[in-house]
Amino acid sequence: MLPVIETIPLRQMASGDRLYLQLYKFIGAQPGKKVYIQSNLHGAEIAGNAVIHQLIEFLLTINDTDLAGEIWLVPVCNPMGTNERAHHFSPGRYCLYEAKNWNRIFWDYEKEADNLIVFTKSQLNIDPKVVRQNYLTIIQQQFAKILGKINSPSGVPYTELFGYKLQNISLDADYLIDLHTSTNQALDYLYYFRNRDDSAKYFGFDFGILLDKYDGDAFDEAFIKPWLALEACFKELGRDIKFDVEAWTLELGSGMQMNPDSVAKGLRGVKNYLVQKGVLQVSNLSDDTKTHEMTFTSSSKRKKYYAIAGGMIQSRIELGSSVKAGDKLYEIFSFNKEGKLPSVIHVCAQQDGLVYDVATNQAVNEGEFVLGIVS
């Protein structure tokens, strides 16, 4: 089947050149869920682009009768971040002009849903599918007000315009998948949200991190938090509802790289997820998720280690290693300007856990990231 391809204007530069988003819509013969998948929100995190490219190649080989619903794909979703360079390196994690993280800029309806209890009480005896549509309508009505600000003579900062463009095409999705990598060097894993453990297994990753602690207005968070809040409100009023709305962030290894194993794992996981959710109707995909052992932990159990002195990192423990409290994690050989010989500082683990993320640069200023452990 062939996609509908849309090119969305994004930004005009001082030179007169323009940036665009490219959206690929695969629309099935039967109605169903809407799946939104994007990649490269942070400039150095490019592995998801390969996943989307290979997913497009796969979808071209199936018939529209093999797809129930729609799959919307946006590779290279942040051209500003993707094109940013510092010598040979591709940072692109922040909008430098506004000093904002590209993945902490999105509109979150939950923060302005002051009448949530009133709405929930009005929906207590209504079918969940109708409740979903009623709530989505309210979210869309509130979101539409942003366009008035964008089109006003005073305009808005670019990050607001950019956030609007991405959310405008994803707000009504049922399933949202945001493809990332570490900015540094990391394992493959996924982030998931409350009460979505069973679906997390469909991706076939070795471990997943429950987002029980939020950093800010990230893309996946802003999408699903209103629905989690509504579920919690129903529960307080005595009715258990779990909406078939899910958001995922897949972390596919290391930044500035398209590691073939990480790409293959991401592609296999996305395809299997779509099959298990009834979006893809293909039978020739192997499914080992029923027997796959997956380890779950939570974001509140992550521990990041920052350099306690400036210097050079040596003897650092390998990525993917399991550690016990008290094990040596790394050494810093630290120079000084005090007329003394260089010193070697040993840093040990404060807790048991798995080393899931390590810094690419082994020269550190005091206070810079060295590695991350999750227990």
Beta strands, then each sheet from edge to edge (+ up, - down):
strand 1: 4-12
strand 2: 18-27
strand 3: 30-39
strand 4: 68-74
strand 5: 94-95
strand 6: 100-101
strand 7: 175-180
strand 8: 185-186
strand 9: 188-192
strand 10: 207-210
strand 11: 246-252
strand 12: 295-298
strand 13: 302-306
strand 14: 311-314
strand 15: 322-323
strand 16: 328-334
strand 17: 343-348
strand 18: 353-358
strand 19: 363-364
strand 20: 369-374
sheet 1: 1+ 2- 4+ 3+ 7+ 11+ 9- 10- 12-
sheet 2: 5+ 6-
sheet 3: 8+ 18- 15+
sheet 4: 8+ 18- 20+ 13-
sheet 5: 17+ 16- 14+ 19-
end
